[in-house]
Amino acid sequence: MKRALVGHPDLRLSITSAGLNATPGRAAHPWALATAREFGISLVHHRARLLTSDLVARADVIFAMDYRNQVQIRSRWKDFENKVYMLSAYAGEAFRSGEIRDPYDFGLEETRRCYEVLNTCVRNLLSSLTPVASACLE
């Protein structure tokens, strides 16, 4: 998302990533590193971050990749459940699943598939925001 924002200078967004069960400080999995490199992204300095009450409170929007995470976030932070959405809503019509499966246990090919879906979601999400940002600037 951060890299894609470079092509949208009119959008001023703060992006962060955090997981419900992340081990803080853990480096990206080797499959994630290799696949990210194929997409022109470096995860060498990326470290896992745990989703906290402070992050949830400060966020305008929180995107979950699967239903289990969406339900867990909404149930842990009931006051903020209205800001939790499924990222797959931006995957396009060709994507039939409502969830983006975490590739952690499924190998390199599933990691590539996940990155492809995420890439599509990011592009579509940013495209949907661009007209809104332009209208706000006028």
Phi and psi in degrees as GROMACS dihedral restraints (atoms count N, CA, C in turn):
[ dihedral_restraints ]
;  ai    aj    ak    al  type     phi  dphi    fc
    3     4     5     6     1   -60.7    20    10
    4     5     6     7     1   -41.8    20    10
    6     7     8     9     1   -67.4    20    10
    7     8     9    10     1   -39.9    20    10
    9    10    11    12     1   -66.6    20    10
   10    11    12    13     1   -29.2    20    10
   12    13    14    15     1   -64.2    20    10
   13    14    15    16     1   -23.0    20    10
   15    16    17    18     1   -57.7    20    10
   16    17    18    19     1   -34.5    20    10
   18    19    20    21     1   -80.4    20    10
   19    20    21    22     1     1.5    20    10
   21    22    23    24     1  -132.3    20    10
   22    23    24    25     1    68.8    20    10
   24    25    26    27     1   -63.5    20    10
   25    26    27    28     1   -16.7    20    10
   27    28    29    30     1   -76.7    20    10
   28    29    30    31     1   -15.4    20    10
   30    31    32    33     1   -96.1    20    10
   31    32    33    34     1   125.7    20    10
   33    34    35    36     1  -114.0    20    10
   34    35    36    37     1    93.1    20    10
   36    37    38    39     1  -120.5    20    10
   37    38    39    40     1   148.1    20    10
   39    40    41    42     1  -107.4    20    10
   40    41    42    43     1   123.9    20    10
   42    43    44    45     1  -116.4    20    10
   43    44    45    46     1   135.4    20    10
   45    46    47    48     1  -143.9    20    10
   46    47    48    49     1   160.3    20    10
   48    49    50    51     1  -125.1    20    10
   49    50    51    52     1   137.8    20    10
   51    52    53    54     1  -154.1    20    10
   52    53    54    55     1   153.5    20    10
   54    55    56    57     1  -123.1    20    10
   55    56    57    58     1   152.9    20    10
   57    58    59    60     1   -68.7    20    10
   58    59    60    61     1   -32.1    20    10
   60    61    62    63     1  -122.2    20    10
   61    62    63    64     1    25.4    20    10
   63    64    65    66     1   -69.7    20    10
   64    65    66    67     1   148.5    20    10
   66    67    68    69     1   -96.9    20    10
   67    68    69    70     1   104.0    20    10
   69    70    71    72     1   -51.7    20    10
   70    71    72    73     1   133.1    20    10
   72    73    74    75     1    89.5    20    10
   73    74    75    76     1   -10.1    20    10
   75    76    77    78     1   -69.3    20    10
   76    77    78    79     1   136.8    20    10
   78    79    80    81     1   -71.5    20    10
   79    80    81    82     1   160.3    20    10
   81    82    83    84     1   -63.7    20    10
   82    83    84    85     1   148.3    20    10
   84    85    86    87     1   -62.3    20    10
   85    86    87    88     1   146.8    20    10
   87    88    89    90     1   -54.0    20    10
   88    89    90    91     1   -36.9    20    10
   90    91    92    93     1   -64.7    20    10
   91    92    93    94     1   -39.8    20    10
   93    94    95    96     1   -66.0    20    10
   94    95    96    97     1   -41.8    20    10
   96    97    98    99     1   -60.2    20    10
   97    98    99   100     1   -47.0    20    10
   99   100   101   102     1   -65.7    20    10
  100   101   102   103     1   -44.6    20    10
  102   103   104   105     1   -69.0    20    10
  103   104   105   106     1   -41.1    20    10
  105   106   107   108     1   -58.8    20    10
  106   107   108   109     1   -41.6    20    10
  108   109   110   111     1   -59.4    20    10
  109   110   111   112     1   -38.8    20    10
  111   112   113   114     1   -62.8    20    10
  112   113   114   115     1   -28.4    20    10
  114   115   116   117     1   -94.1    20    10
  115   116   117   118     1     7.1    20    10
  117   118   119   120     1    77.8    20    10
  118   119   120   121     1    23.9    20    10
  120   121   122   123     1  -117.8    20    10
  121   122   123   124     1   137.2    20    10
  123   124   125   126     1  -102.7    20    10
  124   125   126   127     1   126.4    20    10
  126   127   128   129     1  -110.2    20    10
  127   128   129   130     1    16.1    20    10
  129   130   131   132     1   -57.2    20    10
  130   131   132   133     1   -39.9    20    10
  132   133   134   135     1   -96.9    20    10
  133   134   135   136     1    -0.6    20    10
  135   136   137   138     1   -68.9    20    10
  136   137   138   139     1   137.5    20    10
  138   139   140   141     1  -132.6    20    10
  139   140   141   142     1   143.4    20    10
  141   142   143   144     1   -62.7    20    10
  142   143   144   145     1   147.8    20    10
  144   145   146   147     1  -136.4    20    10
  145   146   147   148     1   136.1    20    10
  147   148   149   150     1   -84.0    20    10
  148   149   150   151     1   136.2    20    10
  150   151   152   153     1   -70.2    20    10
  151   152   153   154     1   126.6    20    10
  153   154   155   156     1  -120.5    20    10
  154   155   156   157     1   166.3    20    10
  156   157   158   159     1   -59.9    20    10
  157   158   159   160     1   -37.7    20    10
  159   160   161   162     1   -63.8    20    10
  160   161   162   163     1   -45.4    20    10
  162   163   164   165     1   -61.8    20    10
  163   164   165   166     1   -43.0    20    10
  165   166   167   168     1   -62.7    20    10
  166   167   168   169     1   -45.0    20    10
  168   169   170   171     1   -64.2    20    10
  169   170   171   172     1   -37.6    20    10
  171   172   173   174     1   -79.6    20    10
  172   173   174   175     1   -19.6    20    10
  174   175   176   177     1   -74.1    20    10
  175   176   177   178     1   142.7    20    10
  177   178   179   180     1   -84.7    20    10
  178   179   180   181     1   -36.2    20    10
  180   181   182   183     1  -142.7    20    10
  181   182   183   184     1   142.3    20    10
  183   184   185   186     1  -125.8    20    10
  184   185   186   187     1   126.3    20    10
  186   187   188   189     1  -105.4    20    10
  187   188   189   190     1   127.2    20    10
  189   190   191   192     1  -101.3    20    10
  190   191   192   193     1   150.9    20    10
  192   193   194   195     1   -96.2    20    10
  193   194   195   196     1   -22.8    20    10
  195   196   197   198     1  -140.2    20    10
  196   197   198   199     1   164.0    20    10
  198   199   200   201     1   -63.5    20    10
  199   200   201   202     1   -37.5    20    10
  201   202   203   204     1   -59.7    20    10
  202   203   204   205     1   -46.1    20    10
  204   205   206   207     1   -66.0    20    10
  205   206   207   208     1   -39.6    20    10
  207   208   209   210     1   -60.0    20    10
  208   209   210   211     1   -46.1    20    10
  210   211   212   213     1   -65.6    20    10
  211   212   213   214     1   -42.4    20    10
  213   214   215   216     1   -63.0    20    10
  214   215   216   217     1   -43.0    20    10
  216   217   218   219     1   -64.0    20    10
  217   218   219   220     1   -47.1    20    10
  219   220   221   222     1   -64.0    20    10
  220   221   222   223     1   -34.6    20    10
  222   223   224   225     1   -79.8    20    10
  223   224   225   226     1   -32.0    20    10
  225   226   227   228     1   -74.9    20    10
  226   227   228   229     1   -35.1    20    10
  228   229   230   231     1  -124.0    20    10
  229   230   231   232     1    68.2    20    10
  231   232   233   234     1   -56.7    20    10
  232   233   234   235     1   -34.1    20    10
  234   235   236   237     1   -67.4    20    10
  235   236   237   238     1   -15.3    20    10
  237   238   239   240     1  -119.4    20    10
  238   239   240   241     1    13.9    20    10
  240   241   242   243     1   -62.2    20    10
  241   242   243   244     1   -22.8    20    10
  243   244   245   246     1   -73.7    20    10
  244   245   246   247     1    -6.5    20    10
  246   247   248   249     1  -106.7    20    10
  247   248   249   250     1    10.1    20    10
  249   250   251   252     1  -103.8    20    10
  250   251   252   253     1   123.0    20    10
  252   253   254   255     1  -131.6    20    10
  253   254   255   256     1   163.6    20    10
  255   256   257   258     1   -88.4    20    10
  256   257   258   259     1   125.7    20    10
  258   259   260   261     1   -63.1    20    10
  259   260   261   262     1   -30.4    20    10
  261   262   263   264     1   -63.0    20    10
  262   263   264   265     1   -13.6    20    10
  264   265   266   267     1   -60.4    20    10
  265   266   267   268     1   -18.3    20    10
  267   268   269   270     1  -105.1    20    10
  268   269   270   271     1    12.6    20    10
  270   271   272   273     1   -80.6    20    10
  271   272   273   274     1   -14.8    20    10
  273   274   275   276     1    92.9    20    10
  274   275   276   277     1   168.1    20    10
  276   277   278   279     1   -68.4    20    10
  277   278   279   280     1   -25.8    20    10
  279   280   281   282     1   -70.3    20    10
  280   281   282   283     1   -20.2    20    10
  282   283   284   285     1   -89.5    20    10
  283   284   285   286     1   113.0    20    10
  285   286   287   288     1   -90.1    20    10
  286   287   288   289     1   -20.5    20    10
  288   289   290   291     1   -83.1    20    10
  289   290   291   292     1   147.1    20    10
  291   292   293   294     1   -83.2    20    10
  292   293   294   295     1    -8.6    20    10
  294   295   296   297     1  -123.2    20    10
  295   296   297   298     1   152.3    20    10
  297   298   299   300     1  -105.6    20    10
  298   299   300   301     1   110.4    20    10
  300   301   302   303     1   -70.2    20    10
  301   302   303   304     1   133.4    20    10
  303   304   305   306     1   -67.3    20    10
  304   305   306   307     1   120.5    20    10
  306   307   308   309     1   -81.2    20    10
  307   308   309   310     1     1.0    20    10
  309   310   311   312     1   -48.5    20    10
  310   311   312   313     1   -42.6    20    10
  312   313   314   315     1  -100.0    20    10
  313   314   315   316     1    10.3    20    10
  315   316   317   318     1  -119.4    20    10
  316   317   318   319     1     4.9    20    10
  318   319   320   321     1    94.6    20    10
  319   320   321   322     1   177.9    20    10
  321   322   323   324     1   -64.3    20    10
  322   323   324   325     1   -43.3    20    10
  324   325   326   327     1   -63.7    20    10
  325   326   327   328     1   -40.9    20    10
  327   328   329   330     1   -68.3    20    10
  328   329   330   331     1   -32.6    20    10
  330   331   332   333     1   -64.6    20    10
  331   332   333   334     1   -43.3    20    10
  333   334   335   336     1   -61.0    20    10
  334   335   336   337     1   -44.2    20    10
  336   337   338   339     1   -61.6    20    10
  337   338   339   340     1   -41.6    20    10
  339   340   341   342     1   -61.5    20    10
  340   341   342   343     1   -44.8    20    10
  342   343   344   345     1   -63.0    20    10
  343   344   345   346     1   -39.3    20    10
  345   346   347   348     1   -62.0    20    10
  346   347   348   349     1   -44.5    20    10
  348   349   350   351     1   -65.0    20    10
  349   350   351   352     1   -44.8    20    10
  351   352   353   354     1   -61.2    20    10
  352   353   354   355     1   -40.7    20    10
  354   355   356   357     1   -60.3    20    10
  355   356   357   358     1   -44.1    20    10
  357   358   359   360     1   -63.6    20    10
  358   359   360   361     1   -44.8    20    10
  360   361   362   363     1   -59.2    20    10
  361   362   363   364     1   -45.2    20    10
  363   364   365   366     1   -62.5    20    10
  364   365   366   367     1   -47.5    20    10
  366   367   368   369     1   -59.8    20    10
  367   368   369   370     1   -46.5    20    10
  369   370   371   372     1   -67.9    20    10
  370   371   372   373     1   -39.1    20    10
  372   373   374   375     1   -62.6    20    10
  373   374   375   376     1   -48.0    20    10
  375   376   377   378     1   -64.1    20    10
  376   377   378   379     1   -37.9    20    10
  378   379   380   381     1   -63.5    20    10
  379   380   381   382     1   -36.1    20    10
  381   382   383   384     1   -72.2    20    10
  382   383   384   385     1   -25.7    20    10
  384   385   386   387     1   -84.5    20    10
  385   386   387   388     1   -27.4    20    10
  387   388   389   390     1   -57.2    20    10
  388   389   390   391     1   -47.2    20    10
  390   391   392   393     1   -63.2    20    10
  391   392   393   394     1   -34.4    20    10
  393   394   395   396     1   -65.4    20    10
  394   395   396   397     1   -45.6    20    10
  396   397   398   399     1   -63.8    20    10
  397   398   399   400     1   -40.9    20    10
  399   400   401   402     1   -63.3    20    10
  400   401   402   403     1   -40.6    20    10
  402   403   404   405     1   -65.9    20    10
  403   404   405   406     1   -36.4    20    10
  405   406   407   408     1   -69.7    20    10
  406   407   408   409     1   -28.4    20    10
  408   409   410   411     1   -80.4    20    10
  409   410   411   412     1   -18.2    20    10
